[in-house]
Amino acid sequence: MKNTLHLNFLFCFLIFLTSVNISGQTTFRKLTDGPIVNTPTDSRSINFADFNFDGLEDILITFGNSSGASDIIYLNKGNGVFEEQPQLLNQIKDPSVGATIGDMNNDGYPDIFVASWYNKKNAFFQGQPNTTFATSVMDENSYSESAAWGDYDQDGYLDLYVCNSGNNAGENHNFFYKNNFGNLNIQTNHSLTNETNNSSSSTWIDYDNDADIDLFVCNEKQTKNDLFRNDGNGIFTKITSAGDLLLDTSSSMSASWGDINHDGWMDVFICNTGFYVSQPNRLFINNGNGTFTKKAGIFEDDNGCSYSSSFADYDNDGDLDLFVSNGFCKGVIQNFLYLNDGDGNFTRDVSSITDLQTPCSFGTAWGDINNDGFQDLVIANCKNSSQTPFSHNTVWLNDGNGNKWIKVKLKGTASNIFGIGARIYTSALISGKRVNQIRDITSVTGYCSQNSLIAHFGLKNAAIVDTLIVYWPSGITQILTQMPVNEMTTIVEPIINQTTEQKSDVSLRISPNPSGTSVLIEAAFQAKVDTLHIDIRSLSGTLLYSNTLYDVNNKLYHNIDNQKLQMGQGIYLIQAYSKTWSISKKIFIRE
């Protein structure tokens, strides 16, 4: 009897240990059915978007056959089934490279810009009702590789930057289009188009946390990359000193940005390749003062011919992991999957995906294909040379684990309708530790890659998201609390601009601005306020100061000691709010 009890106990204990292991481990299964993975192609770009508004993420794949081919949208029918829609984009059959999806005229329908090489004209597919597109070509012939939507002037309309890699350096200029209320107008003699490098890709990113998007450009042919700081009013300054970031001369194909160490600043991973010659990739940590430090280690040891990369928390443990695609290389080609330990240290993961060998890979993107709260992976595979056969694309479905998650879908009103350029901040208690995460909604990551526009946060064992903040491109800040886990929430931008100084019943003044050692908050009210809250946050969402005042009459004078709060130089958000209204204003603290 005792032996039986002991055996039963041991059996139950082993099951418990197995379940604990499974709850944190993630595996992927390869999709084997359907045209998306069984059609021989020479693929380039992978882009996620819900084209038919059925709540399922569809996939755009571009094709770079030198003889030309139509790009294809694969509609997601659920349960891993994709329906090929070759007729949607078949009016243009030029060789394609990168693509970017946004809503250029804010009509609610996804628009597609496709970059074409071989001195062809780039293509524009304007979304229309019933999943149809109006097709047009741009005016300029080009050797374009990629493009990125971003609202640099915060007028609510997405502008466009296009990277060109012409035949020879010195004869090449990138394209920059300003969006004037739904019309793209090319900008000539602009600081963003003065360079003549062979540029492969660009990313719009707020690297300095000053609430506007800057531009980072990757250049090929052993050239330094470019960083342009957005100074407002359409003015960009080319940065020449940023610590380690701009020192390397390499053949950079792309950059992926993400806060890998939870400090509120966007770090960057750069893919390098010498085109059939492997080069080490680079990870740079954002120091928060305009400089970056190169992180030595695994990425310098894993030489590859790397083209694209993409961050995602694929195991839902609350930190960003990384996938890197490799192609146009000699010998056996392997893609790379890296697991983040939570502090920004990465190790190669060779068990979650069993087969990382590739004939040649280009774009790669993450999205939740089956809406189970776990990120799935799609890889565009290509011909490694003109003599090799066509390839098959790869879709890896995430089997998931017991970790929790939240997904956030944005709908802009004052901002562009897809919320591209918005920053989302979450704070939750994970394993007894406060974990803050940020995600930027971007139109491109890496090279020829666009993740889902639905932001995904892994939460491990968090019971609830205490705070969720959306920093809209318009300047509006939205704060939500006590958000449930394992759900997707859609957040609509408030129509009233919360960053205006005056409202009908309240005014807010911050002085001096810029500020040094202290700041005075002055507010005036038409009616008595029973409960008034004052918060100060960094632009990454970290709460630095909070105070609640009661029975406030018509005026408030509140002085803050910046030095006591250890507020270093930078942009901060001061918010005053009651039960019925909220008003906020940005302040610059100088040392």
C-alpha positions, -999 to +999 in steps of 0.1 A: +000+000+000+028+024+009+046+016-023+015+023-043+010+057-025+046+065-031+043+057-068+011+077-072+028+107-055+058+104-077+037+101-108+017+133-098+049+151-089+064+143-123+032+156-141+035+187-120+071+193-130+063+187-166+034+212-165+056+238-149+082+234-177+056+235-204+040+267-189+072+287-197+085+269-228+074+277-263+075+256-294+065+263-330+049+241-356+055+246-393+025+253-415+025+228-443-008+233-461-019+260-485-004+282-513+013+306-489+039+279-480+037+256-511+040+281-540+076+284-554+085+320-552+114+345-550+099+365-521+110+397-506+087+415-482+064+403-454+037+426-442+008+420-417-025+438-421-062+431-418-073+440-453-109+427-451-117+438-415-127+404-403-104+405-372-078+381-387-044+392-397-038+389-435-003+388-451+012+407-481+042+391-498+062+409-525+082+391-552+115+401-566+118+379-597+140+398-622+114+390-649+087+405-628+057+390-608+026+403-592+027+408-554+001+387-536-022+392-506-031+361-486-064+364-468-064+347-434-095+324-432-087+312-396-071+280-383-039+285-402-057+286-436-047+313-461-066+321-493-044+334-522-058+366-538-036+371-569-061+394-586-059+422-561-025+435-571-020+420-605-019+452-625+018+458-618+043+430-624+076+448-619+102+432-596+094+443-560+115+446-529+102+463-497+066+473-490+050+494-463+013+495-453-005+526-438-035+547-444-024+576-465-057+595-466-072+583-433-103+567-450-099+535-429-086+513-458-050+500-458-028+516-485+003+498-498+035+514-512+058+489-529+095+497-537+107+484-571+143+480-581+158+476-617+152+513-624+115+508-624+088+531-610+075+524-575+039+513-571+011+526-549-020+506-542-047+527-526-072+507-505-109+509-514-141+492-501-146+455-506-109+447-504-101+464-537-072+487-547-068+517-571-034+511-587-009+538-597+028+543-602+050+570-588+066+596-612+103+587-605+122+557-619+144+543-591+165+516-576+143+516-545+147+489-518+123+499-490+100+525-477+085+536-444+054+556-434+057+581-405+040+613-395+071+635-390+052+668-387+023+654-365-004+667-387-024+635-387-012+623-422+014+597-429+045+610-448+068+586-466+106+580-469+120+557-496+155+543-496+174+539-529+205+519-536+215+530-571+242+514-592+269+536-578+273+556-546+273+593-552+246+591-579+218+582-556+193+601-535+165+588-513+130+600-518+110+620-492+073+626-496+052+650-475+015+641-472-007+671-477-041+659-466-040+627-486-017+638-514+020+627-515+043+655-527+080+648-532+104+671-514+135+682-532+165+699-516+155+686-482+181+676-456+167+641-456+175+637-493+209+653-495+229+621-488+241+600-517+247+567-500+234+533-512+206+531-486+188+498-480+162+507-453+150+533-429+130+534-397+111+562-381+117+561-343+117+585-314+152+576-301+155+606-279+121+605-262+111+640-272+077+630-286+084+633-323+098+607-347+134+608-359+148+589-389+175+562-389+189+551-423+209+520-430+236+522-457+253+495-477+289+491-491+309+496-460+294+530-452+284+546-419+247+547-411+227+580-408+207+594-379+185+625-384+170+642-353+136+657-357+138+693-344+102+702-354+088+725-381+101+701-407+137+706-397+160+676-393+196+677-379+221+651-391+237+636-359+274+629-363+282+618-327+260+593-309+285+572-290+291+538-307+261+539-330+275+558-359+312+547-357+310+514-377+316+513-414+297+482-426+271+470-451+240+475-430+207+462-444+183+471-417+176+481-381+150+469-355+142+491-325+129+480-291+134+485-254+152+453-246+161+461-210+130+479-197+147+513-191+122+533-213+147+540-241+146+523-275+177+502-283+186+491-318+197+459-335+214+463-369+217+435-395+249+435-416+260+416-447+286+419-473+265+402-499+278+366-499+303+377-473+292+373-437+295+402-412+288+405-375+255+421-365+254+448-338+232+455-308+234+491-294+220+501-260+204+535-258+220+554-229+192+580-227+215+609-233+217+608-271+245+582-271+245+544-277+269+517-264+277+486-285+268+454-266+295+428-271+289+391-272+267+367-291+258+389-320+294+395-329+301+358-328+272+348-350+284+359-383+257+358-410+246+374-442+217+391-423+190+411-440+161+415-416+153+412-380+122+417-358+116+419-321+087+401-304+080+385-271+073+351-285+072+333-251+051+359-234+074+363-205+075+401-205+106+409-226+115+413-263+131+384-281+146+385-316+145+367-349+171+374-377+169+363-413+199+354-434+203+351-472+226+355-502+254+338-484+278+309-492+275+275-476+247+263-453+225+292-443+208+293-409+184+319-395+188+330-359+163+330-330+174+347-298+158+346-263+160+376-240+167+369-203+148+400-193+178+422-187+187+426-224+210+395-226+203+372-255+211+335-261+205+315-292+173+295-291+177+263-311+148+243-295+117+265-299+120+262-337+134+229-348+146+238-383+162+272-388+180+263-421+170+283-451+177+284-488+178+322-485+156+345-464+146+381-468+118+398-448+104+384-416+075+396-394+055+386-363+017+386-359-009+366-341-023+346-370-048+325-350-057+351-323-045+330-294-024+357-279+010+343-290+031+357-318+035+336-350+064+341-374+064+344-412+095+344-433+099+354-470+123+330-487+142+337-519+165+324-545+201+325-533+215+331-568+202+332-603+211+295-607+192+282-577+155+272-578+126+291-564+119+288-527+089+282-504+079+307-478+078+296-442+051+301-415+058+290-380+027+288-357+034+294-320+020+266-298+020+289-268+024+282-231+007+293-199+020+328-199-005+357-201-007+386-225-025+417-237-030+431-272-037+467-280-052+479-313-053+517-319-077+539-339-066+574-344-088+605-348-065+635-346-036+611-354-035+588-385-061+562-382-038+532-376-019+550-349+015+546-367+040+565-346+022+560-313+040+547-283+022+524-259+034+519-223+023+491-199+031+485-163+024+452-145+035+431-116+054+401-129+067+375-105+066+401-077+086+427-098+073+458-114+079+455-152+074+484-175+072+478-213+069+500-243+059+493-279+060+517-309+035+512-337+057+513-368+052+507-405+084+487-409+109+467-389+142+454-402+143+450-440+112+443-461+093+435-429+062+449-411+049+434-379+012+435-371+000+470-362-016+454-331+008+459-302+015+427-282+028+425-247+038+393-229+029+393-192+040+359-178+020+356-145+007+391-142-029+392-129-037+426-144-021+455-163-021+483-137-014+511-161-016+514-199-007+547-215-009+557-252+012+586-264-005+595-297+014+612-325-010+642-321+004+648-286-027+634-269-019+612-239-044+586-229-042+567-195-061+536-187-059+515-155-067+480-144-067+464-178-076+427-179-051+402-193-055+376-221-077+401-241-073+424-270-085+460-264-092+486-290-084+521-279-098+551-298-080+584-296-100+611-278-114+637-301-106+665-276-069+674-277-057+669-241-025+687-246-040+721-253-034+747-227-069+760-224-103+742-219-137+756-212-134+749-174-097+747-168-063+762-178-028+749-171+004+768-171+039+754-165+068+778-158+096+782-165+097+760-196+125+750-202+130+745-164+160+741-142+159+733-106+122+737-100+089+741-119+057+760-110+024+744-119-005+769-121-041+759-128-073+779-128-108+764-126-143+778-131-156+756-104-143+740-072-125+707-077-132+680-051-103+658-060-073+669-081-045+646-092-011+658-104+013+633-121+047+637-137+059+610-160+088+604-184+078+600-220+085+563-216+057+562-190+076+560-158+057+577-129+081+601-112+057+622-091+021+618-080+000+640-056-037+642-048-052+675-036-087+679-022-112+708-022-092+730-046-109+763-053-105+785-083-067+786-085-038+763-078-001+771-073+021+740-069+059+740-069+079+709-078+116+704-068+131+689-099+164+680-082+146+661-054+129+640-080+162+635-098+147+646-131+176+647-155+176+666-187+148+656-210+111+659-219+085+651-192+047+650-192+029+669-164-008+659-161-036+674-140-069+655-139-101+652-120-131+629-123-144+648-153-115+663-172-078+658-179-052+682-192-015+677-198+015+696-210+051+687-219+081+704-201+118+704-210+141+700-180+177+712-186+206+704-164 
